[in-house]
Amino acid sequence: MKRKLIVVLSVAFVAFMIGLFIYYWMHDDQSKWQVALGGILAGGLPLVLLFMKNIPFNIPIILGYFVALFCTLYLGSIAGFYLKFSWWDSTLHLYKGMFVGFIGIALYYYYIPEKNLGDVSRWIMFLFVLSLAVTSSVLWEIYEFAGDQFITHTMQRGGNKDTMYDLLCGIAGGLAVAVYGIIRVK
């Protein structure tokens, strides 16, 4: 079921982004066709999971990935929600922090054998999940900074203030999921 879902969602998202890429290329809207091109790559990325024997992510995580892509690439950048709604960027950073936190929980359970789970402190999960969310938030901000330096000049409109709000939201999302993770662990 997961494999079929990944194929269907990836193909649908890539097709949608190819359509947008062609449309904006023909209308000479450079910033939007570049976003669509990135969407083609990001939409096809989950297909790599098909080469794994056991996919470590459940269906909500797979769906959550495509929700994040749609909200970030299409609604945020192409439809202009980042400019229309001041809360859009921070909300997505909170969501992404939570999303990466849930990925951390999935990876924790995937890589630690079930027979050993009782021997591992639940604080290890807390630290792993929080560290993964913090690291992803920092890497995203580095991506935004690099994008502003070399390509768009529009990703960090608020400068340091925007960066700090984004980091705080990403960390808050990761922290919420890390707390959920240690409460959930018996």
GROMACS elastic network, one bead per residue, 0.5 to 0.9 nm:
[ bonds ]
;  ai    aj funct       b0    kb
    1     4     6  0.52904   500
    1     5     6  0.61770   500
    1     6     6  0.86767   500
    1    59     6  0.87059   500
    2     5     6  0.50400   500
    2     6     6  0.61220   500
    2     7     6  0.86456   500
    2    55     6  0.79096   500
    2    57     6  0.86138   500
    2    58     6  0.74502   500
    2    59     6  0.63768   500
    2    62     6  0.81652   500
    3     6     6  0.51612   500
    3     7     6  0.62875   500
    3     8     6  0.86603   500
    3    47     6  0.86908   500
    3    49     6  0.83033   500
    3    50     6  0.64311   500
    3    55     6  0.83158   500
    4     7     6  0.51269   500
    4     8     6  0.60730   500
    4     9     6  0.85016   500
    5     8     6  0.51539   500
    5     9     6  0.59573   500
    5    10     6  0.82408   500
    5    59     6  0.80553   500
    5    62     6  0.81779   500
    5    63     6  0.86746   500
    6     9     6  0.53383   500
    6    10     6  0.58072   500
    6    11     6  0.83149   500
    6    46     6  0.65857   500
    6    47     6  0.66690   500
    6    49     6  0.83749   500
    6    50     6  0.80981   500
    6    62     6  0.71683   500
    6    63     6  0.87193   500
    7    10     6  0.52341   500
    7    11     6  0.59320   500
    7    12     6  0.83701   500
    7    44     6  0.89082   500
    7    46     6  0.82684   500
    7    47     6  0.66765   500
    7    50     6  0.85547   500
    8    11     6  0.53392   500
    8    12     6  0.60112   500
    8    13     6  0.84817   500
    9    12     6  0.51235   500
    9    13     6  0.59309   500
    9    14     6  0.83584   500
    9    43     6  0.80945   500
    9    62     6  0.89660   500
    9    63     6  0.82915   500
    9    66     6  0.75067   500
   10    13     6  0.52105   500
   10    14     6  0.59204   500
   10    15     6  0.83739   500
   10    42     6  0.88965   500
   10    43     6  0.52530   500
   10    44     6  0.55051   500
   10    45     6  0.79611   500
   10    46     6  0.69161   500
   10    47     6  0.70223   500
   10    66     6  0.82918   500
   11    14     6  0.51655   500
   11    15     6  0.59628   500
   11    16     6  0.84895   500
   11    43     6  0.76783   500
   11    44     6  0.73438   500
   12    15     6  0.51517   500
   12    16     6  0.61382   500
   12    17     6  0.86486   500
   12    43     6  0.86169   500
   13    16     6  0.50280   500
   13    17     6  0.61589   500
   13    18     6  0.85331   500
   13    39     6  0.79370   500
   13    40     6  0.74935   500
   13    43     6  0.57513   500
   13    44     6  0.81457   500
   13    66     6  0.79453   500
   13    69     6  0.89790   500
   13    70     6  0.83719   500
   14    17     6  0.50571   500
   14    18     6  0.60061   500
   14    19     6  0.85437   500
   14    39     6  0.70084   500
   14    41     6  0.77663   500
   14    42     6  0.83402   500
   14    43     6  0.53875   500
   14    44     6  0.64756   500
   15    18     6  0.50157   500
   15    19     6  0.62043   500
   15    20     6  0.86785   500
   15    40     6  0.78525   500
   16    19     6  0.51778   500
   16    20     6  0.63815   500
   16    21     6  0.86260   500
   16    36     6  0.87746   500
   16    40     6  0.84584   500
   17    21     6  0.59019   500
   17    22     6  0.85387   500
   17    33     6  0.89333   500
   17    35     6  0.87341   500
   17    36     6  0.51313   500
   17    37     6  0.70508   500
   17    38     6  0.86110   500
   17    39     6  0.59010   500
   17    40     6  0.55969   500
   17    43     6  0.83276   500
   17    74     6  0.86214   500
   18    22     6  0.61556   500
   18    23     6  0.85062   500
   18    36     6  0.69204   500
   18    37     6  0.73880   500
   18    39     6  0.84580   500
   18    40     6  0.65467   500
   19    22     6  0.53018   500
   19    23     6  0.61581   500
   19    24     6  0.86583   500
   19    36     6  0.85349   500
   20    23     6  0.50143   500
   20    24     6  0.60055   500
   20    25     6  0.82220   500
   20    32     6  0.81285   500
   20    33     6  0.69263   500
   20    36     6  0.60481   500
   20    37     6  0.87079   500
   21    24     6  0.54150   500
   21    25     6  0.58491   500
   21    26     6  0.84763   500
   21    32     6  0.75408   500
   21    34     6  0.75132   500
   21    35     6  0.80739   500
   21    36     6  0.50391   500
   21    37     6  0.61750   500
   21    40     6  0.86414   500
   22    25     6  0.50555   500
   22    26     6  0.60663   500
   22    27     6  0.85566   500
   22    33     6  0.74565   500
   22    36     6  0.88505   500
   23    26     6  0.53270   500
   23    27     6  0.63053   500
   23    28     6  0.86619   500
   23    29     6  0.88331   500
   23    33     6  0.78990   500
   24    28     6  0.58996   500
   24    29     6  0.51664   500
   24    30     6  0.72185   500
   24    31     6  0.86843   500
   24    32     6  0.62044   500
   24    33     6  0.51207   500
   24    34     6  0.88810   500
   24    36     6  0.84839   500
   25    29     6  0.62031   500
   25    30     6  0.69208   500
   25    32     6  0.82603   500
   25    33     6  0.56552   500
   25    34     6  0.87946   500
   26    29     6  0.78933   500
   27    30     6  0.86567   500
   28    31     6  0.89901   500
   28    32     6  0.89622   500
   28    33     6  0.81588   500
   29    32     6  0.56702   500
   29    33     6  0.63011   500
   29    34     6  0.86689   500
   30    33     6  0.53727   500
   30    34     6  0.61107   500
   30    35     6  0.86878   500
   31    34     6  0.53019   500
   31    35     6  0.64287   500
   31    36     6  0.88590   500
   31    77     6  0.88177   500
   31    78     6  0.84928   500
   31   152     6  0.75681   500
   32    35     6  0.50556   500
   32    36     6  0.62188   500
   32    37     6  0.85873   500
   32    77     6  0.74446   500
   32    78     6  0.57774   500
   33    37     6  0.60514   500
   33    38     6  0.85861   500
   33    78     6  0.88528   500
   34    38     6  0.62935   500
   34    39     6  0.85645   500
   35    38     6  0.50875   500
   35    39     6  0.61624   500
   35    40     6  0.87696   500
   35    73     6  0.64511   500
   35    74     6  0.81837   500
   35    77     6  0.72310   500
   35    78     6  0.73244   500
   36    40     6  0.62773   500
   36    41     6  0.88246   500
   36    73     6  0.74137   500
   36    74     6  0.79798   500
   36    78     6  0.81936   500
   37    40     6  0.51294   500
   37    41     6  0.66641   500
   37    42     6  0.87837   500
   38    41     6  0.52170   500
   38    42     6  0.61197   500
   38    43     6  0.84143   500
   38    73     6  0.83467   500
   39    43     6  0.56872   500
   39    44     6  0.83399   500
   39    69     6  0.74085   500
   39    70     6  0.86820   500
   39    73     6  0.66407   500
   39    74     6  0.84666   500
   40    43     6  0.52298   500
   40    44     6  0.62706   500
   40    45     6  0.87476   500
   41    44     6  0.53113   500
   41    45     6  0.62846   500
   42    45     6  0.51605   500
   42    46     6  0.78619   500
   42    69     6  0.76333   500
   43    46     6  0.68759   500
   43    47     6  0.84307   500
   43    66     6  0.75772   500
   43    69     6  0.76415   500
   44    47     6  0.56713   500
   44    48     6  0.79328   500
   45    48     6  0.58974   500
   45    49     6  0.80825   500
   46    49     6  0.54913   500
   46    50     6  0.76646   500
   46    62     6  0.83595   500
   46    65     6  0.89002   500
   47    50     6  0.54893   500
   47    51     6  0.78813   500
   48    51     6  0.58429   500
   48    52     6  0.77742   500
   49    52     6  0.54580   500
   49    53     6  0.87057   500
   49    54     6  0.86751   500
   49    55     6  0.63844   500
   49    56     6  0.88868   500
   50    53     6  0.77689   500
   50    54     6  0.87300   500
   50    55     6  0.75473   500
   51    54     6  0.88431   500
   51    55     6  0.88095   500
   52    55     6  0.59979   500
   52    56     6  0.88478   500
   54    57     6  0.89190   500
   55    58     6  0.78890   500
   55   110     6  0.89720   500
   56   103     6  0.88182   500
   56   106     6  0.62875   500
   56   107     6  0.65177   500
   56   109     6  0.84129   500
   56   110     6  0.58421   500
   56   111     6  0.88497   500
   57    60     6  0.81355   500
   57    61     6  0.59829   500
   57    62     6  0.66807   500
   57   103     6  0.71880   500
   57   106     6  0.60918   500
   57   107     6  0.78447   500
   57   110     6  0.87007   500
   58    61     6  0.54996   500
   58    62     6  0.64617   500
   58    63     6  0.88450   500
   58   106     6  0.78900   500
   59    62     6  0.50292   500
   59    63     6  0.61012   500
   59    64     6  0.83624   500
   60    63     6  0.50645   500
   60    64     6  0.58386   500
   60    65     6  0.85878   500
   61    65     6  0.62228   500
   61    66     6  0.89042   500
   61    99     6  0.73752   500
   61   102     6  0.73445   500
   61   103     6  0.70801   500
   61   106     6  0.89022   500
   62    65     6  0.52928   500
   62    66     6  0.68639   500
   62    67     6  0.88979   500
   63    66     6  0.53637   500
   63    67     6  0.62473   500
   63    68     6  0.87052   500
   64    68     6  0.61104   500
   64    69     6  0.86018   500
   64    99     6  0.70395   500
   65    68     6  0.51620   500
   65    69     6  0.63030   500
   65    70     6  0.87079   500
   65    99     6  0.78693   500
   66    70     6  0.60181   500
   66    71     6  0.84236   500
   67    70     6  0.51605   500
   67    71     6  0.60123   500
   67    72     6  0.83744   500
   68    71     6  0.52329   500
   68    72     6  0.58916   500
   68    73     6  0.82363   500
   68    92     6  0.76058   500
   68    95     6  0.79346   500
   68    96     6  0.71861   500
   68    99     6  0.86361   500
   69    72     6  0.52018   500
   69    73     6  0.56324   500
   69    74     6  0.75037   500
   70    73     6  0.55122   500
   70    74     6  0.51849   500
   70    75     6  0.63737   500
   70    76     6  0.81788   500
   71    74     6  0.59322   500
   71    76     6  0.57639   500
   71    77     6  0.85564   500
   71    81     6  0.87970   500
   71    92     6  0.77366   500
   72    75     6  0.60670   500
   72    77     6  0.64672   500
   72    78     6  0.88026   500
   72    81     6  0.89283   500
   72    82     6  0.87927   500
   72    89     6  0.85295   500
   72    92     6  0.73751   500
   73    76     6  0.56262   500
   73    77     6  0.51995   500
   73    78     6  0.64102   500
   73    79     6  0.85696   500
   74    77     6  0.57310   500
   74    79     6  0.59338   500
   74    80     6  0.82455   500
   74    81     6  0.88882   500
   75    78     6  0.59582   500
   75    80     6  0.63817   500
   75    81     6  0.57117   500
   75    82     6  0.81141   500
   76    79     6  0.60413   500
   76    80     6  0.53355   500
   76    82     6  0.50119   500
   76    83     6  0.80590   500
   76    88     6  0.74681   500
   76    89     6  0.78679   500
   77    80     6  0.51662   500
   77    81     6  0.67824   500
   77    82     6  0.65501   500
   77    83     6  0.85563   500
   78    81     6  0.80389   500
   79    82     6  0.84799   500
   80    83     6  0.54257   500
   80    84     6  0.62210   500
   80    85     6  0.85996   500
   81    85     6  0.55975   500
   81    86     6  0.83075   500
   81    88     6  0.65202   500
   81    89     6  0.84742   500
   82    85     6  0.58185   500
   82    86     6  0.66606   500
   82    87     6  0.80451   500
   82    88     6  0.57279   500
   82    89     6  0.60566   500
   83    86     6  0.67981   500
   83    88     6  0.85102   500
   84    88     6  0.83454   500
   85    88     6  0.54666   500
   85    89     6  0.82117   500
   86    89     6  0.70047   500
   86    90     6  0.81177   500
   87    90     6  0.55771   500
   87    91     6  0.60639   500
   87    92     6  0.86779   500
   88    91     6  0.52347   500
   88    92     6  0.62355   500
   88    93     6  0.87358   500
   89    92     6  0.52606   500
   89    93     6  0.63208   500
   89    94     6  0.87615   500
   89   162     6  0.89258   500
   89   166     6  0.74414   500
   90    93     6  0.50475   500
   90    94     6  0.62311   500
   90    95     6  0.86015   500
   90   162     6  0.86071   500
   90   165     6  0.67305   500
   90   166     6  0.56359   500
   90   167     6  0.89334   500
   90   168     6  0.88510   500
   90   169     6  0.61492   500
   90   170     6  0.82543   500
   91    94     6  0.50901   500
   91    95     6  0.61681   500
   91    96     6  0.85615   500
   91   166     6  0.87790   500
   91   169     6  0.74457   500
   92    96     6  0.59325   500
   92    97     6  0.84349   500
   92   166     6  0.87566   500
   92   169     6  0.84909   500
   92   170     6  0.84744   500
   93    96     6  0.50021   500
   93    97     6  0.60525   500
   93    98     6  0.85624   500
   93   137     6  0.76671   500
   93   165     6  0.88110   500
   93   166     6  0.57539   500
   93   167     6  0.75781   500
   93   168     6  0.85602   500
   93   169     6  0.55562   500
   93   171     6  0.86640   500
   93   173     6  0.78391   500
   94    97     6  0.51597   500
   94    98     6  0.63337   500
   94    99     6  0.85675   500
   94   166     6  0.78473   500
   94   167     6  0.88543   500
   94   168     6  0.82631   500
   94   171     6  0.75519   500
   94   172     6  0.65989   500
   94   174     6  0.79340   500
   95    98     6  0.51243   500
   95    99     6  0.59680   500
   95   100     6  0.85828   500
   95   169     6  0.83339   500
   95   170     6  0.74238   500
   95   173     6  0.63931   500
   95   174     6  0.88866   500
   96   100     6  0.59839   500
   96   101     6  0.82909   500
   96   133     6  0.81142   500
   96   136     6  0.86283   500
   96   137     6  0.81401   500
   96   169     6  0.88992   500
   96   170     6  0.64751   500
   96   173     6  0.72725   500
   96   174     6  0.82892   500
   97   100     6  0.53021   500
   97   101     6  0.61173   500
   97   102     6  0.87861   500
   97   130     6  0.88153   500
   97   132     6  0.87953   500
   97   133     6  0.52176   500
   97   134     6  0.75542   500
   97   136     6  0.76846   500
   97   137     6  0.69747   500
   97   169     6  0.72586   500
   97   171     6  0.61254   500
   97   172     6  0.70975   500
   97   175     6  0.81554   500
   97   176     6  0.88927   500
   97   177     6  0.84161   500
   98   102     6  0.63190   500
   98   103     6  0.86630   500
   98   133     6  0.74520   500
   98   170     6  0.74124   500
   98   171     6  0.85265   500
   98   172     6  0.80364   500
   98   175     6  0.79047   500
   98   176     6  0.71113   500
   98   177     6  0.58335   500
   98   178     6  0.87614   500
   99   102     6  0.52122   500
   99   103     6  0.63456   500
   99   104     6  0.86790   500
   99   133     6  0.83037   500
   99   173     6  0.79246   500
   99   174     6  0.78110   500
   99   177     6  0.84587   500
  100   104     6  0.61497   500
  100   105     6  0.87455   500
  100   129     6  0.77782   500
  100   130     6  0.89645   500
  100   132     6  0.68161   500
  100   133     6  0.54214   500
  100   136     6  0.74179   500
  100   173     6  0.86768   500
  100   174     6  0.69998   500
  100   177     6  0.89132   500
  101   105     6  0.64314   500
  101   106     6  0.87459   500
  101   128     6  0.87636   500
  101   129     6  0.51050   500
  101   130     6  0.66782   500
  101   131     6  0.88284   500
  101   132     6  0.68351   500
  101   133     6  0.56060   500
  101   173     6  0.75300   500
  101   174     6  0.50090   500
  101   175     6  0.79101   500
  101   176     6  0.83941   500
  101   177     6  0.55262   500
  101   178     6  0.65755   500
  101   181     6  0.88291   500
  102   105     6  0.50237   500
  102   106     6  0.62301   500
  102   107     6  0.85737   500
  102   129     6  0.76383   500
  102   174     6  0.83620   500
  102   177     6  0.66593   500
  102   178     6  0.84347   500
  102   181     6  0.85353   500
  103   106     6  0.50559   500
  103   107     6  0.61237   500
  103   108     6  0.84850   500
  103   129     6  0.80620   500
  103   132     6  0.87253   500
  104   107     6  0.50907   500
  104   108     6  0.59957   500
  104   109     6  0.86955   500
  104   125     6  0.81754   500
  104   128     6  0.68203   500
  104   130     6  0.82831   500
  104   131     6  0.89971   500
  104   132     6  0.65418   500
  104   133     6  0.80076   500
  104   178     6  0.88247   500
  105   109     6  0.63469   500
  105   110     6  0.85052   500
  105   125     6  0.71851   500
  105   126     6  0.89055   500
  105   128     6  0.83300   500
  105   129     6  0.63829   500
  105   177     6  0.85762   500
  105   178     6  0.82208   500
  105   181     6  0.69115   500
  106   109     6  0.53471   500
  106   110     6  0.60353   500
  106   111     6  0.86734   500
  107   111     6  0.59586   500
  107   112     6  0.83104   500
  108   111     6  0.55773   500
  108   112     6  0.60573   500
  108   125     6  0.68364   500
  108   128     6  0.79616   500
  108   129     6  0.83482   500
  109   112     6  0.55150   500
  109   113     6  0.73566   500
  109   114     6  0.74627   500
  109   117     6  0.80331   500
  110   113     6  0.72883   500
  110   114     6  0.86138   500
  111   114     6  0.89724   500
  112   115     6  0.83687   500
  112   116     6  0.66398   500
  112   117     6  0.64709   500
  112   120     6  0.88257   500
  113   116     6  0.53920   500
  113   117     6  0.65123   500
  114   117     6  0.52730   500
  114   118     6  0.80350   500
  115   118     6  0.70773   500
  115   119     6  0.84074   500
  116   119     6  0.53912   500
  116   120     6  0.67989   500
  117   120     6  0.54314   500
  117   121     6  0.83084   500
  117   122     6  0.89363   500
  118   121     6  0.76813   500
  118   122     6  0.88760   500
  118   186     6  0.82455   500
  120   123     6  0.83711   500
  120   124     6  0.70506   500
  120   125     6  0.84623   500
  121   124     6  0.55119   500
  121   125     6  0.74135   500
  122   125     6  0.52510   500
  122   126     6  0.64833   500
  122   127     6  0.88461   500
  122   181     6  0.81234   500
  122   182     6  0.55623   500
  122   183     6  0.86723   500
  122   185     6  0.65529   500
  122   186     6  0.82593   500
  123   127     6  0.60742   500
  123   128     6  0.83804   500
  123   182     6  0.68549   500
  124   127     6  0.51778   500
  124   128     6  0.60013   500
  124   129     6  0.85066   500
  125   128     6  0.50250   500
  125   129     6  0.59557   500
  125   130     6  0.83596   500
  125   178     6  0.73403   500
  125   181     6  0.70841   500
  125   182     6  0.69099   500
  125   185     6  0.89234   500
  126   129     6  0.53702   500
  126   130     6  0.60485   500
  126   131     6  0.83505   500
  126   175     6  0.82940   500
  126   177     6  0.85621   500
  126   179     6  0.67260   500
  126   180     6  0.88373   500
  126   181     6  0.66657   500
  126   182     6  0.61039   500
  127   130     6  0.52144   500
  127   131     6  0.57770   500
  127   132     6  0.83710   500
  127   178     6  0.75346   500
  128   131     6  0.51453   500
  128   132     6  0.60478   500
  128   133     6  0.86220   500
  128   178     6  0.82617   500
  129   132     6  0.52246   500
  129   133     6  0.62903   500
  129   134     6  0.86654   500
  129   174     6  0.67967   500
  129   175     6  0.79609   500
  129   177     6  0.75153   500
  129   178     6  0.54964   500
  129   181     6  0.81771   500
  130   133     6  0.51639   500
  130   134     6  0.60907   500
  130   135     6  0.84775   500
  130   171     6  0.73636   500
  130   173     6  0.89565   500
  130   174     6  0.52713   500
  130   175     6  0.56861   500
  130   176     6  0.88069   500
  130   177     6  0.79361   500
  130   178     6  0.57636   500
  130   179     6  0.89717   500
  131   134     6  0.50902   500
  131   135     6  0.59192   500
  131   136     6  0.84382   500
  131   171     6  0.89638   500
  131   174     6  0.82292   500
  132   135     6  0.51429   500
  132   136     6  0.60828   500
  132   137     6  0.85760   500
  132   174     6  0.79620   500
  133   136     6  0.51792   500
  133   137     6  0.61783   500
  133   138     6  0.86758   500
  133   170     6  0.67458   500
  133   171     6  0.63328   500
  133   173     6  0.77957   500
  133   175     6  0.80184   500
  134   137     6  0.51095   500
  134   138     6  0.62106   500
  134   139     6  0.86121   500
  134   167     6  0.76992   500
  134   170     6  0.67932   500
  134   171     6  0.54771   500
  134   174     6  0.70681   500
  134   175     6  0.89326   500
  135   138     6  0.51345   500
  135   139     6  0.60948   500
  135   140     6  0.85155   500
  136   139     6  0.50754   500
  136   140     6  0.60394   500
  136   141     6  0.86045   500
  136   170     6  0.82690   500
  137   140     6  0.51060   500
  137   141     6  0.62790   500
  137   142     6  0.86899   500
  137   166     6  0.76268   500
  137   167     6  0.58423   500
  137   168     6  0.88413   500
  137   169     6  0.88005   500
  137   170     6  0.56331   500
  137   171     6  0.72357   500
  138   141     6  0.51323   500
  138   142     6  0.62501   500
  138   143     6  0.86496   500
  138   167     6  0.68497   500
  138   170     6  0.88188   500
  139   143     6  0.61959   500
  139   144     6  0.86837   500
  140   144     6  0.62418   500
  140   145     6  0.86187   500
  141   145     6  0.60726   500
  141   146     6  0.84961   500
  141   156     6  0.86862   500
  141   163     6  0.65932   500
  141   166     6  0.78436   500
  141   167     6  0.76772   500
  142   145     6  0.50091   500
  142   146     6  0.60518   500
  142   147     6  0.84044   500
  143   146     6  0.51469   500
  143   147     6  0.59845   500
  143   148     6  0.85728   500
  144   147     6  0.50121   500
  144   148     6  0.61827   500
  144   149     6  0.86220   500
  144   154     6  0.88204   500
  144   155     6  0.55796   500
  144   156     6  0.65382   500
  144   163     6  0.89074   500
  145   148     6  0.51706   500
  145   149     6  0.62145   500
  145   150     6  0.87648   500
  145   153     6  0.87292   500
  145   155     6  0.74300   500
  145   156     6  0.69922   500
  145   163     6  0.89435   500
  146   149     6  0.50019   500
  146   150     6  0.61346   500
  146   151     6  0.79177   500
  147   150     6  0.54270   500
  147   151     6  0.51706   500
  147   152     6  0.59934   500
  147   153     6  0.69755   500
  147   154     6  0.83273   500
  147   155     6  0.69818   500
  148   151     6  0.57424   500
  148   152     6  0.51573   500
  148   154     6  0.62102   500
  148   155     6  0.59698   500
  148   156     6  0.70160   500
  149   152     6  0.75282   500
  149   153     6  0.65227   500
  150   153     6  0.77102   500
  151   154     6  0.88274   500
  152   155     6  0.69701   500
  153   156     6  0.73519   500
  153   157     6  0.77920   500
  154   157     6  0.56128   500
  155   158     6  0.87599   500
  156   159     6  0.52948   500
  156   160     6  0.80257   500
  156   161     6  0.89413   500
  156   162     6  0.62200   500
  156   163     6  0.69759   500
  157   162     6  0.70171   500
  158   161     6  0.56263   500
  158   163     6  0.75368   500
  159   162     6  0.53997   500
  159   163     6  0.63781   500
  159   164     6  0.88277   500
  160   164     6  0.61096   500
  160   165     6  0.85869   500
  161   164     6  0.52274   500
  161   165     6  0.61998   500
  161   166     6  0.85347   500
  162   165     6  0.52246   500
  162   166     6  0.60743   500
  162   167     6  0.85704   500
  163   166     6  0.51243   500
  163   167     6  0.61255   500
  163   168     6  0.85788   500
  164   167     6  0.50435   500
  164   168     6  0.60085   500
  164   169     6  0.84737   500
  165   168     6  0.51170   500
  165   169     6  0.60697   500
  165   170     6  0.85338   500
  166   169     6  0.51789   500
  166   170     6  0.61133   500
  166   171     6  0.85383   500
  167   170     6  0.51078   500
  167   171     6  0.60313   500
  167   172     6  0.84314   500
  168   171     6  0.51335   500
  168   172     6  0.59757   500
  168   173     6  0.85865   500
  169   172     6  0.50083   500
  169   173     6  0.61816   500
  169   174     6  0.86101   500
  170   173     6  0.52174   500
  170   174     6  0.62562   500
  170   175     6  0.85432   500
  171   174     6  0.50329   500
  171   175     6  0.58942   500
  171   176     6  0.85091   500
  172   176     6  0.61170   500
  172   177     6  0.86961   500
  173   176     6  0.52444   500
  173   177     6  0.64663   500
  173   178     6  0.86593   500
  174   177     6  0.52396   500
  174   178     6  0.60329   500
  174   179     6  0.86187   500
  175   179     6  0.61282   500
  175   180     6  0.84731   500
  176   179     6  0.52725   500
  176   180     6  0.62104   500
  176   181     6  0.86302   500
  177   181     6  0.59840   500
  177   182     6  0.87481   500
  178   182     6  0.64246   500
  178   183     6  0.86753   500
  179   182     6  0.53609   500
  179   183     6  0.62449   500
  179   184     6  0.85340   500
  180   183     6  0.52033   500
  180   184     6  0.60335   500
  180   185     6  0.86842   500
  181   184     6  0.50905   500
  181   185     6  0.62327   500
  182   185     6  0.51575   500
  182   186     6  0.80549   500
  183   186     6  0.74879   500
